Each structure stands twice: as C-alpha cells, then as structure tokens.
C-alpha cells in the first residue's frame, strides 16, 4: 500500500512539474519575442545611423 501511495505522490509531483515547466516555457517564449523585437529595432537604428554617417 505504501509503495502505491508514494507512486501516486510522485505522479502528482511530475504533473505539477510539467505544468510549471509549460508555464515557464511560455513566459520565456514571450520574453524572447519581446527581446528579439527590441534587438531588431536596435539593429535597424544602427543601420540608419551608419547610412546617415
């Protein structure tokens, strides 16, 4: 009985970890998209600056 209970607990933990990982991965994707936009805008500014010079 005890082994089965521990197994259930481990399964619950795994499910929670998977959900947590999914949430974190989504947040990272959103942040990376925002960072990429900022980085691209900086690159464009740099190119414009070089053209002006």
Backbone as JSON Lines, residues from 0, in Angstrom:
{"i":0,"aa":"X","n":[0.83,-1.2,0.0],"ca":[0.0,0.0,0.0],"c":[0.87,1.27,0.0]}
{"i":1,"aa":"X","n":[1.9,1.26,0.82],"ca":[2.75,2.44,0.94],"c":[3.42,2.76,-0.4]}
{"i":2,"aa":"X","n":[3.91,1.72,-1.08],"ca":[4.6,1.94,-2.36],"c":[3.65,2.6,-3.36]}
{"i":3,"aa":"X","n":[2.41,2.08,-3.42],"ca":[1.44,2.66,-4.35],"c":[1.2,4.13,-4.04]}
{"i":4,"aa":"X","n":[1.07,4.46,-2.75],"ca":[0.82,5.85,-2.35],"c":[1.98,6.75,-2.79]}
{"i":5,"aa":"X","n":[3.21,6.3,-2.55],"ca":[4.36,7.11,-2.94],"c":[4.37,7.3,-4.45]}
{"i":6,"aa":"X","n":[4.02,6.24,-5.18],"ca":[3.97,6.33,-6.64],"c":[2.99,7.41,-7.07]}
{"i":7,"aa":"X","n":[1.82,7.42,-6.42],"ca":[0.81,8.44,-6.75],"c":[1.37,9.83,-6.47]}
{"i":8,"aa":"X","n":[2.03,9.99,-5.33],"ca":[2.59,11.29,-4.98],"c":[3.59,11.74,-6.04]}
{"i":9,"aa":"X","n":[4.44,10.8,-6.47],"ca":[5.46,11.13,-7.48],"c":[4.76,11.56,-8.78]}
{"i":10,"aa":"X","n":[3.68,10.83,-9.16],"ca":[2.95,11.18,-10.37],"c":[2.39,12.6,-10.26]}
{"i":11,"aa":"X","n":[1.81,12.92,-9.09],"ca":[1.25,14.27,-8.88],"c":[2.35,15.31,-9.02]}
{"i":12,"aa":"X","n":[3.5,15.02,-8.42],"ca":[4.62,15.97,-8.5],"c":[5.05,16.14,-9.94]}
{"i":13,"aa":"X","n":[5.13,15.03,-10.67],"ca":[5.55,15.1,-12.08],"c":[4.58,15.97,-12.86]}
{"i":14,"aa":"X","n":[3.28,15.76,-12.64],"ca":[2.26,16.53,-13.36],"c":[2.43,18.02,-13.03]}
{"i":15,"aa":"X","n":[2.62,18.32,-11.72],"ca":[2.79,19.72,-11.31],"c":[4.04,20.31,-11.96]}
{"i":16,"aa":"X","n":[5.13,19.52,-11.98],"ca":[6.37,20.0,-12.58],"c":[6.17,20.28,-14.07]}
{"i":17,"aa":"X","n":[5.45,19.37,-14.76],"ca":[5.22,19.55,-16.2],"c":[4.41,20.83,-16.42]}
{"i":18,"aa":"X","n":[3.35,21.04,-15.62],"ca":[2.54,22.25,-15.76],"c":[3.38,23.5,-15.52]}
{"i":19,"aa":"X","n":[4.19,23.44,-14.45],"ca":[5.05,24.58,-14.11],"c":[6.02,24.85,-15.25]}
{"i":20,"aa":"X","n":[6.63,23.78,-15.79],"ca":[7.59,23.92,-16.9],"c":[6.92,24.55,-18.11]}
{"i":21,"aa":"X","n":[5.69,24.1,-18.41],"ca":[4.97,24.66,-19.55],"c":[4.73,26.15,-19.37]}
{"i":22,"aa":"X","n":[4.3,26.55,-18.15],"ca":[4.06,27.97,-17.89],"c":[5.35,28.77,-18.06]}
{"i":23,"aa":"X","n":[6.44,28.25,-17.49],"ca":[7.72,28.96,-17.56],"c":[8.18,29.07,-19.02]}
{"i":24,"aa":"X","n":[8.03,27.97,-19.78],"ca":[8.47,27.98,-21.18],"c":[7.67,29.03,-21.97]}
{"i":25,"aa":"X","n":[6.36,29.13,-21.68],"ca":[5.53,30.14,-22.36],"c":[6.04,31.54,-22.03]}
{"i":26,"aa":"X","n":[6.33,31.79,-20.73],"ca":[6.83,33.1,-20.32],"c":[8.14,33.41,-21.02]}
{"i":27,"aa":"X","n":[9.02,32.4,-21.11],"ca":[10.33,32.6,-21.75],"c":[10.12,32.92,-23.22]}
{"i":28,"aa":"X","n":[9.2,32.21,-23.89],"ca":[8.93,32.47,-25.31],"c":[8.47,33.92,-25.49]}
{"i":29,"aa":"X","n":[7.52,34.38,-24.65],"ca":[7.02,35.75,-24.75],"c":[8.16,36.74,-24.55]}
{"i":30,"aa":"X","n":[8.98,36.5,-23.51],"ca":[10.08,37.42,-23.22],"c":[11.08,37.43,-24.37]}
{"i":31,"aa":"X","n":[11.37,36.25,-24.92],"ca":[12.35,36.17,-26.01],"c":[11.83,36.93,-27.23]}
{"i":32,"aa":"X","n":[10.52,36.82,-27.49],"ca":[9.93,37.56,-28.62],"c":[10.11,39.06,-28.41]}
{"i":33,"aa":"X","n":[9.81,39.52,-27.19],"ca":[9.94,40.95,-26.88],"c":[11.4,41.38,-27.05]}
{"i":34,"aa":"X","n":[12.32,40.56,-26.51],"ca":[13.75,40.88,-26.61],"c":[14.17,40.94,-28.08]}
{"i":35,"aa":"X","n":[13.69,39.97,-28.89],"ca":[14.04,39.96,-30.3],"c":[13.56,41.25,-30.98]}
{"i":36,"aa":"X","n":[12.34,41.69,-30.64],"ca":[11.82,42.93,-31.23],"c":[12.72,44.1,-30.87]}
{"i":37,"aa":"X","n":[13.11,44.19,-29.58],"ca":[13.98,45.28,-29.14],"c":[15.31,45.21,-29.87]}
{"i":38,"aa":"X","n":[15.86,43.99,-29.98],"ca":[17.16,43.8,-30.62],"c":[17.08,44.22,-32.09]}
{"i":39,"aa":"X","n":[15.99,43.82,-32.77],"ca":[15.83,44.17,-34.19],"c":[15.74,45.69,-34.33]}
{"i":40,"aa":"X","n":[14.97,46.34,-33.44],"ca":[14.82,47.8,-33.52],"c":[16.18,48.46,-33.34]}
{"i":41,"aa":"X","n":[16.99,47.94,-32.41],"ca":[18.33,48.49,-32.2],"c":[19.17,48.31,-33.45]}
{"i":42,"aa":"X","n":[19.09,47.13,-34.07],"ca":[19.86,46.87,-35.3],"c":[19.45,47.87,-36.38]}
{"i":43,"aa":"X","n":[18.14,48.07,-36.54],"ca":[17.65,49.0,-37.56],"c":[18.17,50.4,-37.29]}
{"i":44,"aa":"X","n":[18.15,50.82,-36.03],"ca":[18.66,52.15,-35.67],"c":[20.13,52.25,-36.05]}
{"i":45,"aa":"X","n":[20.89,51.19,-35.75],"ca":[22.32,51.18,-36.07],"c":[22.53,51.32,-37.57]}
{"i":46,"aa":"X","n":[21.74,50.62,-38.38],"ca":[21.87,50.69,-39.83],"c":[21.54,52.11,-40.32]}
{"i":47,"aa":"X","n":[20.46,52.69,-39.78],"ca":[20.08,54.06,-40.16],"c":[21.2,55.03,-39.82]}
{"i":48,"aa":"X","n":[21.77,54.86,-38.62],"ca":[22.86,55.73,-38.18],"c":[24.04,55.62,-39.13]}
{"i":49,"aa":"X","n":[24.38,54.39,-39.51],"ca":[25.5,54.17,-40.42],"c":[25.21,54.82,-41.77]}
{"i":50,"aa":"X","n":[23.96,54.7,-42.26],"ca":[23.59,55.3,-43.54],"c":[23.71,56.82,-43.48]}
{"i":51,"aa":"X","n":[23.24,57.4,-42.37],"ca":[23.31,58.86,-42.22],"c":[24.76,59.33,-42.2]}
{"i":52,"aa":"X","n":[25.61,58.58,-41.5],"ca":[27.03,58.95,-41.43],"c":[27.64,58.7,-42.81]}
